[in-house]
Amino acid sequence: KKIVAALAALAICAAALVTPALAQDKKFTIALIPGLTTDGFYITMRKGAQAAADALGVTLVFQGAPDFNPVTQVPVLDAVIAKKPDAILIAPTDKVQLVEPLRKAHDAGIPVITVDTFIGSGVYQTGAGEADFPLSYIASDNVLGGEIAARALAKAIGDKGKVYVSNVKPGISTTDQREEGFKKEMAANHPGITVLETQFNDNDANKAASQLQAVFARNPDLVGVFGANLFSALGAANGVQQAGQTGTVKVVAFDAPTSIVDNINTGLVDVAIAQHPAEIGYFGVVSAYAHLTGQSIPVAIGTGFTIMDKANIADPNISKYLYSE
Ligand code: T6T
């Protein structure tokens, strides 16, 4: 009897020793769904996410649509949910249209963290509203980014004249907030500046370029444009160049693809506001892993900006924030 009891005790001890080891051996799979796959911003985010995944022994799956559109993103999300990853990191392409599709993941017990963009109000885990179920929101402070852009453009144009915002489309949390911050700063502190009607380009740089030329044709006294994301900014800059207005119509660009360097050096773009997408990806994976291993995580993580201009773009501490291709 004693021997049996001793053996049982031993078995329990062995189990206690083995169980934690087994738990640690579980290899988690974390899915990262970008706004679109062919964008240096999300390519750089993936690199940061992969670095964290490698450090933690996590399998990272990167799956997205070729354009920034809920109609193409939702089927990708459905396919990811069907594979039952341990967690989903996603940049939702619309504040409202991704709520129900993401709730399916939540209802299936898959933790959701949003990166870059948010759903609902972006304030999660409050018990209020229909879209507060994601665990965390990891992103730039986009209202602040818009304010920074406004100050940079105001400085470039001597604080007076007509400008406009080249933007993607309404309903995207990031670009909506950048426009909001830009207009708020202009209205509060730059009375000499008139902000014309926003031009929406559907994330199509060619459309943004034609719009620049059309706005300039209607307003020959146009002095500046704020490109609220990578494609809006590149397109607006191309439009300025095609209109022969390099240096006369000032461009402030959100985002920092490698091609921005030439545009800054030739004076086509005055200032580029680089986000830190690798940081967003890294902390996205770390947060998901922390949650999966029983840690509590912050409901929001704010990542930084690097402001690039002609004076600092050659500095490696600045240029390291250019996006990967
Ligand atoms: O500006 C980024 C991202 O923050 C935004 O949500 C969508 O556009 C980009 O991916 C740049 O193309």
Residues whose N, C-alpha, C, O or C-beta is under 5 A from the ligand:
A	BS01	T6T	D39 F41 D116 T174 A228 N229 L230 F231 D255
